[in-house]
Amino acid sequence: MARTGDFVHLHNHTEYSMLDGAAKIGELFEQTQHLGMPAVATTDHGFLFGAYEFWKTAQNYDVKPIIGLEAYLSPGTHRSDRTRVKWGDGVIGEKDVSGGGAYTHMTMWAENTAGMHNLFRMGSKASLEGYFYKPRMDRELLQTYGKGIIATTGCPSGEIQTRLHLGQYEEAKKAAGEYQDLFGKENFYCELMDHGLDIERKVKADLIKLARELNLPMVATNDLHYTHQHDHKAHGALLCVQSNSTLDDPNRFKFGSEEFYLKSAAEMRDLFRDFPDACDNTLAIAERCQVEFNEAASYMPRFPVPDGESEESWFIQEVEKGLHYRFPNGIPDEVRKQAEYEIGVITQMGFPGYFLVVADFITWAKEQGIRVGPGRGSGPGSMVAYAMRITDLNPLQHGLIFERFLNPDRVSMPDFDVDFDDRRRSEVIQYVVNKYGDERVAMIVTYGTIKSKQALKDSARVMGEPFATGDQLSKKMPPDAMGKPMPLGDIYDPKSSRYSEAAEMREYVDADPRLTEIFNLASGLEGLKRQWGVHAAGVIMSSDPLIDIIPIMKREQDGAIITQFDYPICENLGLIKMDFLGLRNLTIISDCLENIALNKGVEIDLETLELTDRAAYDLLARGDTLGVFQLDGGGMRSLLRLMRPDNFEDISAALALYRPGPMGANSHTNYALRKNGHQEVTPIHPELEEPLREILGTTHGLIVYQEQVMAIAQKVAGYSLGQADILRRAMGKKKKSELDKQYVNFSSGMESHGYSAAAIKALWDVLLPFSDYAFNKAHTAAYGLIAYWTAFLKANYPAEYLAALLTSVGENRDKLALYLSECRRMGVTVTSPSINESALTFTPVGDDTIRFGMGAVRNVGSNVVAGMVSAREEKGPYETFADFLKKVPMQVCNKRTIESLIKAGGFDELGHTRRALVTIHEQAIDQAISEKKGSQAYETDLFGSANMELGDSLSVSVPDLPEWEKMDKLSFEREMLGLYVSDHPLQGLERVLAHHADRSISSVMGEDGPADGAGITIAGMITSLQRRVAKSSGNPYARAEIEDMAGTIEVMFFGKTYQAVSMILAEDLVVSVKGQIDRREDGSVTLKAMDVVVPEINEDGNAGPVVVSVSAQRASEHLVMELGRALRAHRGNSDVHVRLLSGDKIELLRLGHEYQVSPSPALFGDLKVLLGPGCLEL
């Protein structure tokens, strides 16, 4: 018999009941142990995301973990049936089937390991086969997989209690009896809860009556959603995050009490003092439940080998075949030796199958014409991988080390990350699924956690504060360190190593009690799981069906199968991850090589390309690397100009050094200066100069790579490379006890090689800090190869490369503008789309011209482009507008499509103005469609076919109309293409813009642009302007898009700034704006305007229009004459637009050149006197 103080909480929602459970697993176990309870359960909603972590965390406490689930069940229907079910009469406010008739609830626990895997199977199939708002099980699943499961009647949303709420006692009793039969009498309990809620009290008597009639044992639970009672505030805020409401909203989703915490055994026994056996049964259930995860298992996918072969024998043969492929003129001795050594390690560690699987899907991809990257991560350090064409770098040639990838002294899974052409990555994944079985392959789940800055923003929002409050508060946080934000708990913790950095944050919070309240609430939200997602590249592959190992689920949007455990857990359980990454730059390379073949008739094999092209290195040395892989940032271009690369080693070094760590130590500059003889190369210690010359010679005496750290330990301390890799890892982790141990071994090794104590200390003192940021050379060499390829292509085939580059960013207007500017700088002309020369994508024509892709034109789809291209290839070029309409298939003859092509310049070569074609295109298309249909009917009747080509009957008369004014023409072009192509309104104003700006807009928008809060000045043209009134304050403000020759930025005008400039702001106005950068976490950048200047522009340009609003009722002849006089009194170069207001209609009139003005306060004063104070408002 249990002691009266004992109790086990069996119904608990951890942080994995996302945006509903606020109990962090570690805190839950800590409090459970503190209360002296022997066990605790997890029963998260519908999914088993946290099962392993719950079990693993328990090993740090003297508390038994119980793995459970609060499952969703279909309401008596098959799990695949998506019919909504109602058991009641539909009375408003009546408790009925949850989810609008979609599901009920049931609490379950795994009694043993077999039961846990049955729970995994049911949880998986609930998602795979039963999802309807929630993953739903049904009685069929319970019948099939119910063994080893203990279940209950559940919470008030369970089937039994729902029936009781509806007064359906007999139906409730029948359902309980059925579940009792399904699970077994000893495995089905009547669950009692008491949180002081009416919904519980209403059915309590009937629930107890039912239990006694069926002889159901009772079990007491507390529907825990947070660990401590004081956590109810943070939990309420979490529910507001879920429902997008605020804490002061009376109708918000909330729990009806503050009792959903980890109560003590005394509290629970007092609450259920009338049912002591219900409390005793919590202990009985806990004693029965005992599960284990198998962390020693291995589910390496099995590669299908020919009969008579094993994976090992086939692997050895494949390596041998690959060596002969890589070295057709004979395999060098050092290559043979390295390959045999690696084969021994790989077979000893049991990984031949892994190499065979990876080589197989890479080989398949290459055979399908899918471009594959040369490698990434530490994989390129393997000669075997090079032989099997998994990677494309000879590791010996580049000084790469196998043990950095696979260390025989430290057992760990190999991990090849493979890049594919971004467009075709899914084909490779599908190949793997088809070959190894969809039940053995899955994507990998990830979990989004509420981090400190987001917690502050969420907290401010749910407390009803404006967005700016949370945004400003989050920006007071210290900057991230090594990509990790400072936890809120460290802000006020003097023991934190970053405490001093948070002084401004503390001062800001302490100055306002409301901010203190926001901060405290945010502290409760920080670290909770917010949502699940899918790993961008990772795919799990298994030898056994995944559903028998871990819980899985299906993403409803696309049917993707996903693990419920993240990758570190999958790896702990013996599953293998393959990374299939999509790399846009491989897509660019593929398109470029195709462009070169089509435009120049030259076939280029990058695999055999020498790394010595002078034009490529000259381009790098000039820093002309916009669009070159990994080398196109502004800071990187500056480094390249300083470094002046002239060999491949320099490219690899640039990638390794242009990172925060090395840059903080000024290593990037030191490398560049030493390379070019501007800084002396000093040895670490005189005794080490000669021994380390070979290792550090290529990097001018600097330690740049992790492989160098390993090679140094091998050279001077006698380490094996496996031991050296362990040393490298220990240095990176900075664990003192491990470092002290390593130093003893390192120093004794150097002593035995004859080095002095001074030399040993000097080397250790250099190695230790540098291990923080020494980089993996295998990765930089592999990515350096892609960088070299792209530099080679840009330098030698600029039109073809830039066309591929433009195609790759077709959806990104900012990038398009940036690369169009680069085309202009390189003397490559990008012309408007052409119905006779353009394809779907950007197309190079000759040496210095690129045709805009028709697929990038608004309202023009790929099927339309395909129809136009096939028609001209089959029937010849389009000679007239009528000829075009005759030749193209029916799907092309769409009025909106043709109008878009006209406005984009697609028909310019036919000799008509765009304005003229827009005038007649609808009538012409109607005629063409009519005649095509008639022709189709005739041909079908006569021959049973449907050839829709017209004869000479289609006649289109195009009027001789002058073209639109330049600004109108360009505006239409920009509307259709997203940017200006044939010309630019700012063309010729580059000097004016440069004079009034301290940096270009493209440099502001880049990843290495100015930091948040920085003050800058930009200049450009307002291409979009929206005036708004803030809902909270009622104050007016404006949002504008300002564009220069290479970029666009959003600019916000608030408060006094807006009041001062509101009269002059107008679309097409050229302005210089001084402001403050607002760089948000999602990567978006805006500028908060502080001052606006309208530049003086000479007669070669135009400063933009002055927009005047006039009521149509007031527009008398006299007023129009007076307006003309006022405008002529302020002659200048700015156009004047008159907005004629008539009710809801607005007519925009553009006045002639004789009314151009010079914007000035005097002009605006005259206009306001004449037309009223609001005449200059939009």
MARKOLTI-429561 format. One record per residue (C-alpha): residue in one letter; y, x, z. Coordinates in steps of 0.5 Angstrom, whole numbers, plus 500, padded with zeros to 3 digits. Each point is the difference from the previous one (the first is absolute). Layout:
// residues N
AYXZ;...
***
This chain:
// residues 1178
M500500500;A507503498;R505501505;T506495501;G505505497;D496502494;F502497493;V500502493;H505498495;L496498493;H505496496;N506505498;H504501494;T502508499;E506502495;Y495499495;S501493500;M506502496;L507497502;D496495505;G497505505;A504505504;A495504504;K499507498;I493502501;G502506504;E504496505;L495495500;F494505503;E505503504;Q502494504;T493497500;Q498507503;H505499505;L498493502;G493503501;M497495495;P493503497;A501498493;V505497495;A499496493;T504500494;T500493496;D505501495;H502495495;G495499494;F500508498;L496506504;F506505498;G500503507;A492499502;Y499508499;E507502503;F498495506;W493503501;K503508499;T506499505;A495497505;Q497507501;N506503503;Y499494506;D495498505;V500493496;K495497496;P502498493;I498493497;I501499493;G501493498;L504495495;E504494501;A497497493;Y503495496;L495495497;S500495495;P500493503;G493497498;T501502493;H497506496;R504506501;S501500492;D503493500;R508500501;T500492501;R505499506;V497496505;K502495506;W496497505;G506496503;D504494498;G506504498;V504498505;I506504501;G500505505;E492499501;K496507501;D496500494;V496506496;S504506500;G504503494;G501493497;G493499500;A497506497;Y497504506;T498499508;H499506505;M494503503;T499506505;M494505499;W498506503;A495505498;E494501505;N497506496;T501505495;A496496495;G504494502;M507504499;H497501493;N499493499;L507498502;F502505495;R496497495;M503493502;G507502500;S499503493;K497494497;A506496503;S505504496;L496501494;E497493499;G504495505;Y507502500;F505494500;Y506502504;K495504505;P494503499;R495495501;M493500503;D495494499;R494497503;E496503495;L502507502;L499499507;Q493498498;T499506496;Y503505505;G501497506;K494505504;G503504505;I507496501;I502497506;A505494498;T504495504;T503493498;G507504499;C507498502;P504494499;S500501492;G492500500;E496495497;I497497507;Q507499503;T503498494;R495494500;L502499507;H507499499;L499495495;G496496505;Q493502496;Y496502506;E493498496;E502504494;A502506505;K494500504;K496499493;A503507497;A499503507;G493499500;E500502493;Y503507502;Q495500506;D494500495;L503505495;F502505505;G494499505;K502496507;E501506504;N505503495;F505494499;Y505499506;C505495501;E507504500;L505498506;M507501499;D506499505;H507502498;G503494503;L501496493;D499493499;I496501494;E495504505;R500494505;K499495496;V493501498;K498504506;A496494503;D496499494;L499507498;I497501507;K496493499;L497503494;A498506502;R496497506;E497495495;L497506496;N499505505;L505504497;P502506505;M507501501;V505506499;A507501502;T505504495;N507501500;D503500493;L503507501;H505502495;Y504505504;T498505505;H505499506;Q504493501;H506503499;D498502493;H501492498;K507502498;A498505495;H494495498;G505495499;A504504496;L494502496;L499493498;C507499498;V499506495;Q494496497;S503494499;N507503498;S504496506;T504502506;L499499507;D505495501;D497496495;P497494504;N495498494;R498507500;F492501500;K499502507;F494500506;G501495505;S500504506;E500507502;E493501503;F497503494;Y499507503;L495504503;K499497507;S496503506;A494498502;A503496506;E504496496;M495498495;R495498506;D506496503;L501497494;F493498499;R498499507;D497493498;F495504495;P498507504;D494500495;A505500494;C503506503;D493503502;N498499492;T505505498;L497505504;A493498497;I502500493;A503507501;E494503503;R496497494;C505503494;Q498507498;V502503493;E501506497;F503503494;N496506496;E504506499;A495504498;A498496494;S501502492;Y501496495;M501505494;P500496494;R494502496;F500503493;P495497495;V497506497;P494501495;D493499502;G497506503;E507503502;S503500507;E507499501;E500508502;S496502494;W505496496;F506502503;I498507499;Q499499493;E506497499;V504505503;E497505495;K501496494;G507500502;L501507501;H498501493;Y505495498;R506504504;F498507498;P497499493;N500508499;G496501506;I501499507;P503505504;D496503506;E506498505;V499493497;R493500501;K500503507;Q505495502;A496494497;E494502503;Y503500507;E503493499;I493497498;G497503506;V505497505;I501493496;T492499500;Q499503507;M506495502;G496494496;F506499495;P497501493;G500492499;Y507500502;F502505495;L495497495;V504493501;V507503499;A498504494;D497494497;F506495500;I505505498;T495502494;W500493498;A508499501;K501506495;E495498495;Q504493500;G506504499;I503498507;R504506502;V498503506;G504505505;P498507501;G499499507;R503499506;G500502508;S495505501;G495499495;P502505495;G498505505;S493499497;M496504495;V495494499;A505495499;Y503504495;A494501496;M498492501;R507499497;I502496506;T506505501;D503504494;L502506504;N496507500;P501501508;L499507499;Q505501495;H505497505;G498502507;L497494502;I495500506;F494495500;E500500508;R506497500;F497494496;L493500503;N499504507;P492502501;D503502507;R503493501;V496494498;S504495497;M500495494;P502503493;D506496497;F502500493;D506497498;V501498493;D506498496;F499496494;D505497494;D503495504;R499494495;R492501500;R498502507;S497493501;E495502494;V498505504;I499496506;Q496495497;Y496505497;V498502507;V499493502;N495499494;K496506501;Y499500507;G500492502;D506496502;E497499507;R500508501;V508501498;A506497503;M507502501;I503502507;V504496504;T506503504;Y504497505;G508500501;T503501506;I506498503;K504507501;S506501504;K506498495;Q496494498;A499498507;L507500501;K502496494;D495495501;S502500508;A507499498;R499494495;V495496504;M506500505;G504497495;E505506499;P502502493;F497505495;A505505501;T499500508;G492502499;D502505494;Q506503504;L495501506;S494503496;K505505497;K502503506;M493502501;P499508499;P497502494;D493500498;A496506502;M495502495;G500493497;K499497507;P505496504;M502501507;P496495504;L505495504;G496502507;D503507498;I507498500;Y501500508;D494505501;P503506503;K493503499;S500499492;S501506496;R505496496;Y504497506;S507504499;E500498492;A500492503;A507501504;E504496495;M495495500;R500499507;E507500501;Y501495494;V494495503;D503501508;A507498498;D498493498;P495495504;R498496494;L498507497;T496502506;E496493499;I499501493;F497507502;N496498505;L497494496;A499505494;S496505505;G495494501;L499499492;E499507498;G493503499;L497493498;K497499494;R504496495;Q496498494;W494503496;G500503493;V496504495;H500508500;A503502494;A495504497;G494500504;V493497499;I494500504;M493502497;S494499503;S492501499;D499493504;P503493499;L507501504;I499493504;D494503503;I504505503;I507498501;P504493500;I503499493;M505495497;K503497493;R507500498;E502494498;Q505502495;D495504495;G493499503;A500508502;I495501506;I503504506;T497503506;Q503497507;F499507503;D505506497;Y498506497;P500505507;I495495503;C496499493;E499508500;N498500508;L495495498;G497504494;L503497494;I503504494;K507499498;M502501492;D508501499;F501497493;L508501499;G504497494;L505506498;R506497496;N501507497;L493501497;T502493497;I506504497;I496506498;S495495496;D506497497;C503506498;L494503497;E499494496;N507500498;I500507497;A493499496;L504494497;N506503499;K499507499;G492500498;V499505505;E494499505;I501504507;D494501504;L503501507;E494503503;T500506496;L508501500;E502507502;L505500506;T505505497;D504496495;R507503500;A504494499;A497496506;Y502505504;D507501497;L501492502;L497501507;A505506501;R506496497;G498494505;D499495494;T495497504;L502493500;G493496499;V496506501;F494498505;Q502502507;L506504498;D505495498;G504499507;G507503500;G499505506;M494503496;R503501494;S505504503;L495504503;L497501493;R506503498;L500505506;M493501499;R500501492;P492499500;D497504494;N493499502;F495495503;E500503507;D507498501;I499493498;S495499505;A504504505;A506495499;L496494501;A497503507;L507503502;Y504494499;R498496506;P504499507;G496505503;P501506496;M507498498;G502500507;A497507501;N504502493;S494502497;H501497493;T507504500;N497506502;Y494499495;A505499494;L505506503;R494505501;K497498493;N506502496;G502506504;H505498504;Q497500507;E495506503;V493498501;T499503507;P493500503;I497496506;H499507503;P499507497;E493500502;L499494496;E504501493;E494503496;P494496503;L504493498;R503503494;E495496496;I500494504;L508499500;G502504494;T500494495;T505496506;H504506501;G498502507;L501492502;I494496503;V500494496;Y493497500;Q495498504;E495504496;Q504507502;V500498507;M492500499;A500506496;I504504505;A495498505;Q494503496;K504506498;V502503506;A496496506;G493500497;Y500492500;S495497495;L504495496;G497494503;Q502503507;A507501497;D501493498;I498498507;L506505502;R505497495;R498493503;A501502507;M507503499;G502493497;K498496505;K503505506;K496498505;K501506505;S493500503;E497501493;L505505498;D499504506;K493501498;Q502501492;Y504505502;V495504504;N495500494;F506502495;S503506504;S493503502;G498499492;M507504498;E499505506;S493501497;H503502493;G505505503;Y506496501;S505501506;A502495505;A507500497;A497498493;I496495503;K505496504;A505501494;L495497495;W498494505;D507498501;V501499493;L494497498;L501495506;P506496498;F499501493;S493496501;D505494501;Y502500493;A496504496;F497496494;N493499497;K501505493;A494496497;H504494500;T507503498;A496504494;A497494498;Y506496500;G504506497;L495499494;I503493499;A507503501;Y499505495;W497495495;T506496500;A505505500;F496503494;L500493496;K508499502;A502507497;N496500494;Y499492498;P506497503;A501494496;E492498501;Y501502508;L506496501;A497494496;A494500505;L505501506;L504494498;T494496499;S497502507;V506497503;G501494496;E501495506;N505504503;R507500498;D503505504;K494505498;L501498493;A508501500;L499507503;Y495502495;L504497494;S506505503;E495506500;C498498492;R508500499;R500507503;M494503496;G503497494;V495495499;T502493497;V497494503;T502495495;S499492501;P494497498;S498499493;I495495497;N498505495;E499506504;S499498508;A494499503;L498497507;T502506503;F506505499;T498504493;P502507498;V503500493;G501508497;D502505505;D506497503;T499492500;I497495505;R499493498;F501495506;G493496501;M500493498;G496499506;A506501504;V504495497;R501494505;N496494497;V496504496;G493500502;S494505498;N497495495;V506499497;V501507498;A493501498;G501494495;M506504497;V497507500;S493497497;A504496495;R505506497;E494504500;E496495496;K506498495;G505505500;P507501503;Y504494502;E506500495;T504494501;F500495506;A496495496;D495505498;F499501507;L499493502;K495499494;K496506502;V499500507;P495495504;M502493503;Q500503507;V506505498;C504494498;N503498506;K507499501;R502503506;T496506498;I503501494;E507499503;S498505505;L498505494;I507499497;K504501506;A496506501;G502503493;G492499498;F503498493;D506504499;E497504494;L500494496;G507500499;H502494503;T505500507;R496497506;R505495501;A498497493;L493500501;V501497507;T504494496;I494498495;H494503504;E498493503;Q500496493;A497506497;I494500505;D499492499;Q500501493;A495505500;I495497505;S500493496;E498504494;K495504504;K497494502;G500497494;S497506497;Q495500505;A498493499;Y499501492;E496506501;T495497505;D499494496;L499504494;F496506502;G498499507;S505505503;A507501502;N504505497;M507499502;E504505496;L505496496;G502501493;D507500497;S502493502;L503503507;S508501498;V504502506;S508501499;V503505504;P508499501;D504506499;L503500507;P504505504;E496504506;W501498507;E506504503;K497506503;M500498507;D496493499;K495504495;L498505506;S500494505;F495497496;E496506499;R500502507;E498493502;M494501495;L498507501;G502501508;L505505498;Y505502494;V496504494;S504500494;D507502504;H502500507;P507497502;L501506504;Q499505494;G506505500;L502498507;E495506503;R506504502;V504494503;L493498504;A499507502;H507501502;H500494505;A493501503;D497506504;R493498497;S496496495;I497494502;S493502498;S501506505;V501495505;M494496499;G495505499;E495502506;D504506502;G507496499;P505500506;A497498507;D502493503;G507500503;A502505495;G507499497;I501501492;T504498494;I497497494;A503498494;G498495494;M500493498;I499493503;T495497496;S498494505;L504497506;Q499495505;R504497505;R497497506;V502497507;A496503506;K496494503;S501503507;S507501500;G503497494;N504506498;P500501492;Y496506497;A498503493;R494503498;A501504493;E496505496;I503506497;E498504495;D501507497;M497503494;A493501504;G500496505;T501493504;I502499507;E501494504;V507500504;M502495506;F507498501;F501498507;G506498505;K506503499;T498504494;Y498494496;Q507497502;A503506498;V497500493;S497493499;M506498495;I498506495;L493500500;A497497494;E494502495;D501505495;L505503504;V500508501;V501502507;S499506505;V497498506;K500504507;G495497505;Q494502505;I493500498;D495495502;R493502499;R495496503;E492501501;D498496494;G503506496;S506495498;V507503500;T507497500;L507502501;K504497505;A507500497;M506503504;D505501494;V501498493;V504503494;V501498493;P501507496;E505501495;I497500494;N503502493;E500497494;D493502498;G497496505;N501493504;A501499507;G496493500;P503493500;V505497505;V497493501;V505494501;S498493502;V504494497;S498493501;A500496494;Q505495502;R505505502;A499503493;S506497497;E504504494;H505502504;L496503505;V496504495;M506503497;E502502507;L494503501;G500504493;R507503502;A497502507;L495504497;R504503495;A505502505;H494505503;R497503494;G494504500;N493501498;S496495504;D498494497;V502493503;H494494501;V503493501;R495496504;L502493498;L497495505;S499493499;G496496505;D493503500;K501504494;I503507499;E502502493;L501508499;L506502496;R501507498;L507502498;G502504494;H502508500;E507498500;Y499497507;Q497506503;V503502507;S500505505;P497498507;S505501505;P503496507;A506498496;L496497494;F496496506;G506498503;D503497494;L493496498;K500497507;V507498500;L498497493;L493497501;G500499508;P497505505;G492499498;C501501492;L497507501;E494497504;L493499496;
***
